[in-house]
């Protein structure tokens, strides 16, 4: 039934009921109107308006649900749909909206994949240039300072030693940036070793206590899956250090039936969905890249828990 005929039928039902009551009810209207008759007529009008409003609300309820979904839908949280049972214009509108969401989510996932892959390629290029150009240049400067310090006299030798320490610290910082941009250990030794190196480096530079709980029977994962898990863990640790005021962080990686779950839990001040910034939205886009589910909840006892559940590809027979 179309929306026009649905509304027309609801109004016809109310007006027909009112007409039937006027025809068969023992009520007459005098001139001038008697107070009792006026009360009955006004009461009937009120009942008729209330019934009409209730029936219209029931008839237009699918449009209200569709409006609420349209104002709250988020393409980074796929799967938000409305049931579209039956026929008519409203059901067809809901089916069309659901189809539009399917198309938009697919296009968003495809475009996000292109952007993230391009971003990783750029990270790899910058890391390579930092390692080959800046790193080697600073190493040469460090060696030149050492030779100059060995041949210099006091107090110039002490100043050269200080310059050596500053250069060595800068070189260590460049190497740390290279590891953050493109973790070579992820390509060489795998996800567990990369996460172990990441958490150790994080604990050293932030002073936070980091606990690791990694399953020993993790399956082989696709390179894209390992990279997404690593980046989500990296961003989660960064958020815990910068925004959560945490003192302790736990990083877990476990294997369940058909999935690998990464969980990063801190004891900080927690997070609200309304406070999601670019970092968390970036994690959601990375999750879409591999078809994973990202959940951000309050941890028991306070703090935040970020959980990424990624599917494990089945082995071909």
C-alpha positions in Angstrom: 0.0 0.0 0.0 1.4 3.4 -0.9 1.9 6.1 1.6 -1.0 8.2 0.2 -3.5 5.4 0.5 -2.2 4.5 4.0 -2.8 8.0 5.3 -6.1 8.3 3.4 -7.3 5.0 4.9 -6.3 6.0 8.5 -8.2 9.3 8.2 -11.1 7.5 6.5 -11.3 5.1 9.4 -11.4 7.9 12.0 -13.9 10.0 10.1 -16.1 7.0 9.3 -16.1 6.0 13.0 -17.1 9.5 14.0 -19.9 9.6 11.3 -21.2 6.3 12.5 -21.4 7.5 16.1 -23.3 10.6 15.0 -25.8 8.5 13.0 -26.6 5.9 15.6 -25.9 7.7 18.8 -28.8 9.4 20.6 -27.3 12.8 20.3 -28.9 15.9 18.9 -27.6 19.4 18.4 -29.9 22.3 19.4 -29.8 25.9 18.3 -28.4 27.5 20.3 -26.1 24.7 21.5 -26.8 23.4 24.9 -23.7 23.1 27.2 -24.1 19.3 27.5 -24.2 18.9 23.8 -21.2 21.1 23.3 -19.3 19.0 25.9 -20.2 15.8 24.0 -19.2 17.3 20.6 -15.9 18.6 21.9 -15.1 15.3 23.7 -15.8 13.4 20.4 -13.5 15.8 18.5 -10.8 15.2 21.0 -11.2 11.5 20.9 -11.2 11.7 17.1 -8.0 13.8 17.0 -6.2 11.5 19.5 -7.2 8.4 17.5 -6.1 10.0 14.3 -2.7 11.0 15.8 -2.1 7.5 17.2 -2.9 5.8 13.9 -0.8 8.3 11.9 2.2 7.7 14.3 1.8 4.0 13.9 1.5 4.3 10.1 4.5 6.7 9.8 6.7 4.9 12.3 9.0 3.4 9.6 9.7 6.9 8.3 10.7 8.0 11.8 13.1 5.0 12.2 14.5 5.8 8.8 15.0 9.5 9.7 16.8 8.5 12.9 19.1 6.2 11.1 19.9 8.8 8.4 21.0 11.3 11.1 23.2 8.8 13.0 24.6 6.5 10.4 28.4 6.2 10.3 30.1 4.5 7.3 33.0 3.6 9.6 30.5 1.3 11.5 29.1 -0.9 8.8 26.0 -3.0 9.0 23.5 -0.4 10.2 20.3 -1.4 8.4 16.5 -1.2 8.7 14.1 -4.1 8.0 12.0 -3.6 4.9 9.2 -6.1 5.1 6.2 -5.9 2.8 5.5 -3.6 -0.1 4.5 0.0 -0.6 6.4 3.2 -0.9 7.8 3.2 2.6 9.3 -0.3 2.3 10.7 0.5 -1.1 12.3 3.7 0.3 13.9 1.7 3.1 15.2 -0.9 0.7 16.6 1.9 -1.5 18.3 3.5 1.5 19.8 0.1 2.6 21.1 -0.4 -1.0 22.6 3.1 -0.9 24.4 2.3 2.4 25.8 -0.9 0.9 27.2 1.0 -2.1 28.6 3.8 0.1 30.2 1.4 2.5 31.8 -0.5 -0.4 33.0 2.7 -2.0 34.3 4.0 1.3 36.2 0.8 2.0 37.7 0.8 -1.5 38.8 4.5 -1.3 40.1 4.0 2.3 42.1 1.0 1.1 43.7 3.1 -1.7 44.5 5.9 0.7 46.0 3.7 3.4 48.1 1.7 0.9 49.4 5.0 -0.6 50.1 6.2 3.0 52.1 3.1 3.8 54.0 3.4 0.6 54.9 7.0 1.5 55.9 6.0 5.0 58.1 3.3 3.5 59.7 5.8 1.1 60.3 8.4 3.9 61.7 5.8 6.2 64.1 4.6 3.5 65.3 8.1 2.8 65.8 8.9 6.5 67.8 5.7 6.9 69.9 6.0 3.8 70.4 9.8 3.6 69.9 11.4 7.1 71.1 8.3 9.0 74.3 7.9 7.0 75.1 11.6 7.0 74.7 11.8 10.8 76.9 8.7 11.1 79.6 10.4 9.0 79.3 13.5 11.2 79.6 11.3 14.3 82.8 9.7 13.0 84.2 13.1 12.0 83.5 14.4 15.5 85.3 11.4 17.0 88.4 11.9 15.0 88.4 15.7 15.8 87.9 15.0 19.5 90.8 12.5 19.5 93.2 15.1 18.0 91.8 18.1 19.9 93.1 19.5 23.2 91.1 20.6 26.3 88.6 22.3 26.6 87.8 21.8 22.9 87.8 18.1 23.3 85.1 18.2 25.9 82.9 20.4 23.7 83.4 17.9 20.8 82.4 15.0 23.1 79.3 16.9 24.0 78.6 17.4 20.3 79.1 13.7 19.8 76.5 12.9 22.4 74.0 15.3 20.9 74.6 13.8 17.4 74.4 10.2 18.8 71.1 11.1 20.5 69.7 12.6 17.3 70.8 9.6 15.3 69.0 7.3 17.8 65.9 9.5 17.4 66.1 9.2 13.6 66.3 5.5 13.9 63.3 5.4 16.2 61.3 7.5 13.7 62.3 5.1 10.9 61.0 2.1 13.0 57.7 4.0 13.7 57.3 4.8 10.0 58.0 1.4 8.7 58.8 -1.4 11.2 61.4 -3.6 9.4 61.0 -6.2 12.1 57.4 -6.7 11.0 58.6 -7.8 7.5 61.5 -9.8 8.7 60.3 -11.5 11.9 56.5 -11.2 12.0 53.8 -9.7 14.0 54.7 -11.0 17.5 58.3 -9.8 17.3 57.1 -6.4 15.9 54.7 -5.9 18.8 57.3 -7.0 21.3 59.7 -4.4 19.9 57.0 -1.8 19.8 55.9 -2.3 23.4 59.5 -2.4 24.7 60.3 0.9 22.9 57.0 2.4 24.1 57.8 1.5 27.8 61.3 2.8 27.5 60.3 6.2 26.1 57.1 6.8 28.2 57.9 5.1 31.5 54.5 3.3 31.4 54.3 -0.3 32.6 53.4 -2.5 29.6 52.2 -6.1 29.9 52.2 -8.5 27.0 49.9 -11.5 26.6 50.5 -13.2 23.3 49.2 -16.6 22.3 51.8 -19.0 21.1 49.6 -20.7 18.4 48.9 -17.7 16.2 48.1 -18.6 12.6 49.9 -17.2 9.6 48.3 -13.9 8.6 48.2 -11.9 5.5 50.7 -9.0 5.4 47.9 -6.4 5.3 46.3 -8.0 8.4 49.6 -7.9 10.3 50.2 -4.3 9.3 46.7 -3.2 10.4 47.1 -5.0 13.7 50.4 -3.4 14.3 49.2 0.1 13.4 46.1 -0.2 15.6 48.4 -1.3 18.5 50.7 1.6 17.8 47.9 4.2 17.7 46.3 2.7 20.9 49.6 2.9 22.8 50.0 6.5 21.6 46.5 7.5 22.8 47.2 5.8 26.1 50.3 7.9 26.6 49.0 11.2 25.3 45.4 11.4 26.3 44.5 8.7 28.9 46.8 9.6 31.8 47.4 5.9 32.1 50.1 4.3 34.2 49.7 0.7 33.0 48.9 -0.7 29.6 48.2 -4.4 28.6 48.6 -5.6 25.1 47.0 -8.9 24.2 47.0 -11.0 21.1 45.0 -14.2 20.9 43.6 -16.7 18.4 40.0 -17.9 18.5 38.0 -19.8 16.0 38.5 -18.1 12.7 39.7 -14.7 14.1 42.7 -13.0 15.7 41.9 -10.5 18.4 44.2 -7.7 19.5 43.2 -6.0 22.8 44.9 -2.9 24.2 43.7 -2.0 27.7 44.9 0.9 29.8 44.0 2.1 33.4 43.5 5.7 32.4 40.5 8.0 32.5 38.5 6.2 29.8 37.0 7.6 26.6 33.6 8.5 25.3 32.3 7.9 21.8 31.7 11.6 21.3 35.4 12.2 21.8 36.6 10.1 18.9 39.3 12.0 17.0 41.3 11.5 13.9 43.4 8.7 15.5 40.4 6.5 16.3 38.7 7.1 13.0 41.9 6.2 11.3 41.9 2.9 13.2 38.3 2.3 12.1 39.3 2.9 8.5 42.2 0.4 8.8 39.8 -2.1 10.3 37.6 -1.8 7.2 40.6 -2.4 5.0 40.8 -6.1 6.2 37.1 -6.6 7.2 37.8 -6.4 10.9 35.6 -5.2 13.8 36.9 -2.4 16.1 35.2 -2.0 19.5 36.2 0.7 22.0 34.7 0.3 25.4 35.3 1.2 29.1 37.6 -1.3 30.7 36.6 -3.0 34.0 37.8 -0.8 36.9 38.3 2.2 34.7 40.3 3.0 31.6 39.8 2.1 27.9 39.8 -1.2 26.1 40.4 -1.2 22.3 39.6 -4.5 20.7 40.3 -5.4 17.0 38.9 -8.7 15.8 40.3 -9.7 12.4 39.2 -12.7 10.3 41.8 -15.3 9.6 41.8 -16.6 6.0 41.0 -20.2 5.6 43.6 -22.5 4.2 42.9 -23.7 0.7 42.4 -27.5 0.6 
